[in-house]
């Protein structure tokens, strides 16, 4: 189990490094195909925008709250 500080650092790393990389990869993968209609394209980007967060749900949970281990 990760400590609060470790989860906070990991969440910052994910948001500052991982998310921009994910966006670049998602845009490049979509660009490999012919450009779909605008509705399909919006649906794909919204879906990918929500999907990236599910694996990191545990890391982000409670990070914005006060440190529970602090006296």
N, C-alpha and C positions, 0 to 999 in steps of 0.2 A: 504494500500500500504506500502510495506517495504522500509525503508530508505536504502541508499547505504551501510552504515556500517552494517546494519542488514543482507542485502543480501550477503555481503562479508563474514560475520561470518557464516551464514547459508551454503553458498557454501563450505567453508572450512570444516565445520562439515560433510556435505554430502560426500565430497571427501575423508576425512580421516577416517570416521567411517562407513558411509552408503555404500559406494562403495565396500570396502573389505567385509562387511557383505553380500552384494548382490552377490558378486563373490562366496563366500563360499556356499550360498544357491543355486545358479545356478549350481555349480559343483555337489553338493549333490543331487539335483533333477535329473540331468542327470545321475548320478551314480545309481539311483534307477532302471533304465531300462537297458536292455542288451546294450552293447556298439554298437552303430550304425557304419556304414561305416565312414571313415575319412571325406568324403565330407559332409555328413549329419551333423556330429559333428562340423565341421568348420562352416557350415551354421547356426547351432543353436547358437553357441557361438558368432558369429559375430552379429546375430540378437539380442541376449540378450545384447550384448555390446552396441548396438545402442539404443535399446529400453529403457534402464534405464534412459537416459538423457531427454527424452521427457517430463516427468512430471516436471522436474526441469528447463525447458528452461527459464522461467521468472527469476528464482533465479540467473542463470549464466549470463544472458544478461547484458553486460556492466561492469561486475565486474573487468575485466582486464584494463579498462580505468581509467582515472583520476577521482577523486571524483567530480561530477557535482555540488555539493553544496558548494564546497570549493571556497573561494574568490581568 
